Amino acid sequence: MQRPELRFQWARLGDLSAVEFHAAMVQREAVFVIEQNCVYPDADAYDLQCWHLLAWAGGQLAAYLRVTDPGSKYPEPSLGRVLTSPAFRGQGLGQVLLTEALARCATTWPGQPNRISAQQYLLKFYQGFGFVPVSQVYLEDNIPHVEMLRAA
Ligand SMILES: CC(C)(COP(=O)(O)OP(=O)(O)OC[C@H]1O[C@@H](n2cnc3c(N)ncnc32)[C@H](O)[C@@H]1OP(=O)(O)O)[C@@H](O)C(=O)NCCC(=O)NCCS
């Protein structure tokens, strides 16, 4: 399948429309709660202050992540809730999304490293972007995770 052209939206919650944020929450719920069979509070206080990165393919939300500010979740800006909507998987959109997010981070917080709490099964994916593991495997919401750091 040909990779769709993406339009990126990088915004604080207050600058997203209700419909745009609803689209993000629908995909987050579909992926992190239903697909991953995980009962956890997906919408949380970080949503109120973080940056949201939405990747639109026409009118459909194809991929999404959020970035918490330095000094919020971690001392460094932190990418989380990284997802490609199931209908758009396996076309390289995850790569495109991460590349865009790291570029946005570099512009928003020049010279800052990035820290993530990565699901262990995606270690190689994140290593491909220069993230290195900096913790043992731990359980977060019962899913194995590894903390990873990427130099600026
Ligand atoms: C992880 C995710 C965002 C990848 O999206 P995608 O658009 O299908 O990814 P891409 O097509 O860009 O693939 C990029 C790389 O991701 C990795 N990857 C994708 N799916 C994977 C899987 N199920 N297991 C392991 N690695 C995987 C591979 O390294 C792949 O590289 P390759 O094509 O050379 O094998 C998507 O599978 C997803 O939304 N997963 C559920 C949510 C999740 O676990 N998020 C991460 C939280 S830390």
The ligand as a MOL file (V3000), in Angstrom:
LIG
                    3D

  0  0  0     0  0            999 V3000
M  V30 BEGIN CTAB
M  V30 COUNTS 48 50 0 0 0
M  V30 BEGIN ATOM
M  V30 1 C 4.7290 0.9450 17.2350 0
M  V30 2 C 3.8860 1.5270 16.1380 0
M  V30 3 C 3.6550 3.0080 16.4030 0
M  V30 4 C 4.6160 1.3350 14.8000 0
M  V30 5 O 3.8000 1.8930 13.8140 0
M  V30 6 P 3.9870 1.5940 12.2400 0
M  V30 7 O 3.5170 2.8100 11.5240 0
M  V30 8 O 3.3340 0.3060 11.8940 0
M  V30 9 O 5.5750 1.4560 12.1580 0
M  V30 10 P 6.4840 1.5140 10.8590 0
M  V30 11 O 5.7600 0.9490 9.6770 0
M  V30 12 O 7.0210 2.9070 10.7420 0
M  V30 13 O 7.6390 0.5220 11.2860 0
M  V30 14 C 8.7640 1.0320 11.9000 0
M  V30 15 C 9.4250 -0.0020 12.7430 0
M  V30 16 O 8.6040 -0.2430 13.8770 0
M  V30 17 C 8.9780 -1.4790 14.4210 0
M  V30 18 N 7.7530 -2.2180 14.6420 0
M  V30 19 C 6.5250 -1.9590 14.1310 0
M  V30 20 N 5.6300 -2.8240 14.6180 0
M  V30 21 C 6.3070 -3.6510 15.4360 0
M  V30 22 C 5.9290 -4.7540 16.2430 0
M  V30 23 N 4.6590 -5.1730 16.3250 0
M  V30 24 N 6.8970 -5.3710 16.9560 0
M  V30 25 C 8.1760 -4.9480 16.9160 0
M  V30 26 N 8.5870 -3.8950 16.1680 0
M  V30 27 C 7.6610 -3.2710 15.4520 0
M  V30 28 C 9.8880 -2.1400 13.4420 0
M  V30 29 O 11.2080 -1.9030 13.8930 0
M  V30 30 C 9.6430 -1.3690 12.1590 0
M  V30 31 O 10.7530 -1.3960 11.3520 0
M  V30 32 P 10.8050 -2.4320 10.0960 0
M  V30 33 O 9.6990 -2.0160 9.1980 0
M  V30 34 O 12.1680 -2.1750 9.5650 0
M  V30 35 O 10.6150 -3.7850 10.6920 0
M  V30 36 C 2.5070 0.7750 16.0330 0
M  V30 37 O 2.7510 -0.6060 15.8750 0
M  V30 38 C 1.6010 0.9650 17.2240 0
M  V30 39 O 0.8160 1.9180 17.2520 0
M  V30 40 N 1.6810 0.0600 18.2100 0
M  V30 41 C 0.7860 0.0750 19.3630 0
M  V30 42 C 1.0810 1.2000 20.3140 0
M  V30 43 C 2.4210 1.0910 20.9920 0
M  V30 44 O 2.8230 0.0390 21.4690 0
M  V30 45 N 3.0940 2.2490 21.0680 0
M  V30 46 C 4.3870 2.3750 21.6550 0
M  V30 47 C 4.3390 2.7470 23.0730 0
M  V30 48 S 5.9960 2.9030 23.7410 0
M  V30 END ATOM
M  V30 BEGIN BOND
M  V30 1 1 1 2
M  V30 2 1 2 3
M  V30 3 1 2 4
M  V30 4 1 2 36
M  V30 5 1 4 5
M  V30 6 1 5 6
M  V30 7 2 6 7
M  V30 8 1 6 8
M  V30 9 1 6 9
M  V30 10 1 9 10
M  V30 11 2 10 11
M  V30 12 1 10 12
M  V30 13 1 10 13
M  V30 14 1 13 14
M  V30 15 1 14 15
M  V30 16 1 15 16
M  V30 17 1 15 30
M  V30 18 1 16 17
M  V30 19 1 17 18
M  V30 20 1 17 28
M  V30 21 1 18 19
M  V30 22 1 18 27
M  V30 23 2 19 20
M  V30 24 1 20 21
M  V30 25 1 21 22
M  V30 26 2 21 27
M  V30 27 1 22 23
M  V30 28 2 22 24
M  V30 29 1 24 25
M  V30 30 2 25 26
M  V30 31 1 26 27
M  V30 32 1 28 29
M  V30 33 1 28 30
M  V30 34 1 30 31
M  V30 35 1 31 32
M  V30 36 2 32 33
M  V30 37 1 32 34
M  V30 38 1 32 35
M  V30 39 1 36 37
M  V30 40 1 36 38
M  V30 41 2 38 39
M  V30 42 1 38 40
M  V30 43 1 40 41
M  V30 44 1 41 42
M  V30 45 1 42 43
M  V30 46 2 43 44
M  V30 47 1 43 45
M  V30 48 1 45 46
M  V30 49 1 46 47
M  V30 50 1 47 48
M  V30 END BOND
M  V30 END CTAB
M  END
